[in-house]
Amino acid sequence: MADAEPPNAIPLIVSAEAGVVAVAKPAGLPTQAPPGIASVESWFRDRVALPGGGYVGVPHRLDRAVSGIILLAATPRAARHLSRQFERRQITKRYLALLACCSVRVPAPGDVWEDHVLKVTDEPRARLAASGEAGAKRALTVVGAVEAIAGDRLLVVLEPATGRMHQLRVQAAARSLPVVGDELYGGPPLERAVGADHRSLPNLHRSQPILLHAWDIVWRDPDTGRPCTARAALPESWPEGIAASVDRLMIPAAIPRG
């Protein structure tokens, strides 16, 4: 299993095999963007892919404000295999989230968050919706390990079984457990979470890091079918000592689906 920590603003290739490239994405950089705007896709195409704009497939995305591991495809065949695995929910993704606990009920390992999520029209955000509401999509997330941090913070492992817009952010906030730094959904500002000497960040800016990190991902090799795992270590924007808390959780290896 590969494990790497991305620099502040530059993606980092964690592994590359059978046309599948695992990349550690820094917070603040979009996965995809219009021409002329920096993104993981443009970085890979310009600096890594073959001359002449070699093939780059993007089978899934991370929010701009979220850091962590993401898969790209360097060949059409790898893109087809990954897309099929995502469609069949055979890929396992786990996130680390630092949550502000404003709830009387603390989440427990094994809890299942089941909701319906709807994108808000003409706005870059989503909300919970009734199951029968037009456009609402089922969102399912399993809570893994949980550890209380100083104050009202919780370090939580979240495993989404679906991939809705801002799914983890919306579901956590709806349970009075907003992600630290995620002011769009009611989370406390990041600078208060990491200390007064941390750089001041503009409120509600889409590039502002939030403490939600795509920690690891498991997929099947397009050639052999064997499980492959890649992991991205926590970035520097997270509070000191959190990495030690992750180690104490002794999180078991992710298990591939399907």
C-alpha positions as CSV (number, residue, x, y, z in Angstrom):
1,M,0.0,0.0,0.0
2,A,1.3,3.4,-0.9
3,D,1.2,6.3,1.6
4,A,2.3,9.8,0.8
5,E,1.7,13.4,2.0
6,P,1.1,16.0,-0.7
7,P,2.9,19.4,-0.7
8,N,0.9,22.5,0.0
9,A,-0.3,23.2,-3.5
10,I,1.0,20.5,-5.8
11,P,-0.5,17.0,-6.3
12,L,1.7,14.0,-5.8
13,I,1.5,10.6,-7.5
14,V,1.2,7.9,-4.9
15,S,1.0,4.9,-7.3
16,A,0.6,4.1,-11.0
17,E,-0.2,0.7,-12.3
18,A,-2.2,-0.8,-15.1
19,G,-3.3,2.7,-16.2
20,V,-4.7,3.6,-12.8
21,V,-2.9,6.6,-11.2
22,A,-3.5,7.4,-7.5
23,V,-2.9,11.0,-6.7
24,A,-2.8,12.9,-3.4
25,K,-4.7,16.1,-4.0
26,P,-4.1,19.2,-1.9
27,A,-7.0,21.1,-0.5
28,G,-7.8,24.2,-2.5
29,L,-7.1,22.7,-5.9
30,P,-10.2,21.5,-7.9
31,T,-10.2,18.1,-9.5
32,Q,-11.4,19.5,-12.8
33,A,-11.8,23.1,-14.0
34,P,-12.4,25.1,-17.2
35,P,-9.4,25.8,-19.4
36,G,-6.9,28.2,-17.9
37,I,-7.7,27.3,-14.3
38,A,-5.3,25.0,-12.4
39,S,-6.7,21.6,-11.5
40,V,-5.6,18.1,-10.8
41,E,-6.6,17.1,-14.3
42,S,-4.6,19.9,-16.0
43,W,-1.6,19.3,-13.8
44,F,-1.6,15.6,-14.7
45,R,-2.1,16.4,-18.4
46,D,0.6,19.1,-18.6
47,R,3.3,17.6,-16.4
48,V,2.8,13.9,-16.3
49,A,0.8,12.6,-19.2
50,L,2.3,11.8,-22.6
51,P,3.3,14.7,-24.9
52,G,0.5,15.9,-27.1
53,G,-2.1,15.8,-24.4
54,G,-2.2,12.1,-23.6
55,Y,-5.3,10.5,-22.3
56,V,-6.6,11.5,-18.9
57,G,-9.7,10.0,-17.4
58,V,-11.4,11.4,-14.3
59,P,-13.8,8.7,-12.9
60,H,-14.6,10.6,-9.7
61,R,-13.8,13.9,-8.0
62,L,-13.1,15.5,-4.6
63,D,-14.5,18.8,-3.5
64,R,-12.0,21.7,-4.0
65,A,-11.8,22.2,-0.2
66,V,-11.1,18.5,0.5
67,S,-7.6,17.0,0.5
68,G,-6.7,13.4,-0.1
69,I,-6.5,10.5,-2.5
70,I,-8.1,10.4,-5.9
71,L,-7.9,8.0,-8.9
72,L,-7.1,9.1,-12.4
73,A,-7.0,6.9,-15.5
74,A,-4.1,7.1,-18.0
75,T,-5.7,4.9,-20.6
76,P,-9.3,4.5,-21.9
77,R,-9.3,0.8,-20.7
78,A,-8.4,1.8,-17.2
79,A,-11.1,4.5,-17.3
80,R,-13.7,2.0,-18.3
81,H,-12.7,-0.4,-15.6
82,L,-12.8,2.3,-12.9
83,S,-16.1,3.7,-14.1
84,R,-17.6,0.3,-14.0
85,Q,-16.3,-0.3,-10.4
86,F,-17.7,3.1,-9.2
87,E,-21.1,2.4,-10.9
88,R,-21.3,-1.0,-9.2
89,R,-20.1,0.5,-5.8
90,Q,-17.2,-1.9,-5.8
91,I,-14.7,0.8,-4.7
92,T,-14.2,1.5,-1.0
93,K,-13.4,5.0,0.0
94,R,-12.7,6.2,3.6
95,Y,-12.4,9.7,4.9
96,L,-11.0,11.3,8.0
97,A,-13.1,14.1,9.3
98,L,-12.6,16.4,12.3
99,L,-16.1,17.3,13.4
100,A,-17.3,20.0,15.8
101,C,-19.7,18.2,18.1
102,C,-22.7,20.4,18.7
103,S,-25.0,17.4,19.3
104,V,-26.0,15.5,22.5
105,R,-25.6,12.3,20.6
106,V,-22.0,11.3,19.7
107,P,-21.7,9.0,16.6
108,A,-20.6,5.5,17.3
109,P,-18.7,3.0,15.1
110,G,-21.2,1.2,12.9
111,D,-23.8,3.9,12.8
112,V,-25.3,4.3,9.4
113,W,-26.3,7.7,8.1
114,E,-29.1,7.3,5.5
115,D,-30.6,10.4,4.0
116,H,-31.6,12.0,0.7
117,V,-29.5,14.8,-0.7
118,L,-30.5,17.5,-3.2
119,K,-28.4,20.1,-5.0
120,V,-29.6,23.6,-4.3
121,T,-30.6,25.3,-7.6
122,D,-28.1,27.8,-8.8
123,E,-25.9,27.5,-5.7
124,P,-22.7,25.5,-5.1
125,R,-24.2,23.6,-2.2
126,A,-26.6,20.8,-1.3
127,R,-29.2,20.1,1.4
128,L,-31.1,17.2,2.9
129,A,-34.5,16.5,1.3
130,A,-37.5,14.3,1.6
131,S,-37.2,10.9,-0.1
132,G,-40.0,11.8,-2.6
133,E,-38.7,15.3,-3.4
134,A,-37.9,15.8,-7.1
135,G,-34.2,15.4,-7.7
136,A,-33.4,14.0,-4.3
137,K,-30.9,11.1,-4.2
138,R,-30.3,8.6,-1.5
139,A,-27.1,9.1,0.4
140,L,-25.6,6.4,2.6
141,T,-22.5,6.7,4.9
142,V,-21.1,4.3,7.5
143,V,-19.4,5.6,10.6
144,G,-16.1,3.9,11.4
145,A,-13.8,4.6,14.3
146,V,-14.5,7.6,16.5
147,E,-12.1,9.4,18.9
148,A,-12.8,12.5,21.1
149,I,-10.2,15.2,20.7
150,A,-9.7,18.1,23.1
151,G,-12.7,20.4,23.5
152,D,-15.7,19.5,21.4
153,R,-13.9,17.9,18.5
154,L,-14.4,14.4,17.2
155,L,-12.0,12.6,14.8
156,V,-14.3,10.2,12.8
157,V,-13.7,7.8,10.0
158,L,-16.5,8.0,7.4
159,E,-17.1,5.5,4.6
160,P,-19.6,6.7,2.0
161,A,-21.4,4.0,0.0
162,T,-22.8,6.6,-2.4
163,G,-21.3,9.7,-4.0
164,R,-23.6,12.6,-3.7
165,M,-22.7,16.3,-3.9
166,H,-21.1,17.3,-0.6
167,Q,-22.5,14.1,0.9
168,L,-20.4,13.8,4.0
169,R,-20.4,17.5,4.7
170,V,-24.2,17.8,4.4
171,Q,-24.9,14.6,6.4
172,A,-22.5,15.6,9.2
173,A,-23.9,19.1,9.5
174,A,-27.5,17.8,9.6
175,R,-26.5,15.9,12.7
176,S,-25.0,18.9,14.4
177,L,-21.6,17.6,13.6
178,P,-20.2,20.1,11.0
179,V,-16.8,19.6,9.6
180,V,-14.2,22.0,11.1
181,G,-13.5,24.8,8.6
182,D,-16.6,24.1,6.6
183,E,-18.4,27.4,7.1
184,L,-20.6,26.8,4.2
185,Y,-22.4,24.2,6.3
186,G,-22.1,25.8,9.7
187,G,-18.6,24.5,10.7
188,P,-16.3,26.7,12.9
189,P,-13.6,28.6,11.1
190,L,-10.4,26.7,10.4
191,E,-8.1,29.2,12.1
192,R,-9.8,28.6,15.4
193,A,-9.2,24.9,15.1
194,V,-5.5,25.0,14.3
195,G,-4.3,27.9,16.4
196,A,-4.1,31.6,16.4
197,D,-0.9,31.7,14.4
198,H,-2.5,29.9,11.4
199,R,-2.9,32.1,8.4
200,S,-6.2,33.9,8.1
201,L,-8.5,32.4,5.5
202,P,-11.4,34.1,3.8
203,N,-14.8,32.9,5.0
204,L,-16.8,30.8,2.7
205,H,-14.2,30.8,0.0
206,R,-14.4,27.7,-2.1
207,S,-10.6,27.2,-1.9
208,Q,-10.5,27.4,1.9
209,P,-9.3,24.0,3.3
210,I,-11.7,22.1,5.5
211,L,-10.8,19.2,7.8
212,L,-12.2,16.5,5.6
213,H,-9.6,14.2,4.1
214,A,-9.9,11.3,1.6
215,W,-7.6,9.0,3.5
216,D,-7.6,5.8,1.5
217,I,-9.2,4.1,-1.4
218,V,-9.4,0.4,-2.6
219,W,-10.1,-0.6,-6.2
220,R,-9.4,-3.7,-8.3
221,D,-6.5,-3.8,-10.8
222,P,-7.9,-3.7,-14.4
223,D,-5.4,-6.4,-15.5
224,T,-5.4,-8.9,-12.6
225,G,-8.5,-8.1,-10.5
226,R,-6.5,-8.0,-7.3
227,P,-7.3,-5.4,-4.7
228,C,-5.1,-2.3,-4.7
229,T,-5.0,0.3,-2.0
230,A,-3.6,3.9,-1.9
231,R,-3.5,6.3,1.0
232,A,-2.7,10.0,1.5
233,A,-1.3,11.2,4.8
234,L,-2.9,14.2,6.5
235,P,-1.8,17.6,5.2
236,E,-0.2,20.3,7.2
237,S,-3.5,22.3,7.5
238,W,-4.7,19.7,10.1
239,P,-4.0,20.4,13.9
240,E,-0.9,19.0,15.4
241,G,-1.3,15.7,17.1
242,I,-4.2,14.4,14.9
243,A,-1.8,12.0,13.1
244,A,-1.1,10.4,16.5
245,S,-4.8,10.1,17.1
246,V,-5.2,8.3,13.8
247,D,-2.5,5.9,14.8
248,R,-4.3,5.2,18.1
249,L,-7.5,4.4,16.3
250,M,-5.7,1.4,14.8
251,I,-8.0,1.5,11.8
252,P,-8.1,-1.9,10.0
253,A,-7.3,-2.2,6.3
254,A,-10.1,-1.3,4.0
255,I,-11.9,-4.2,2.4
256,P,-12.8,-4.0,-1.3
257,R,-16.4,-4.4,-2.2
258,G,-17.8,-6.8,-4.9
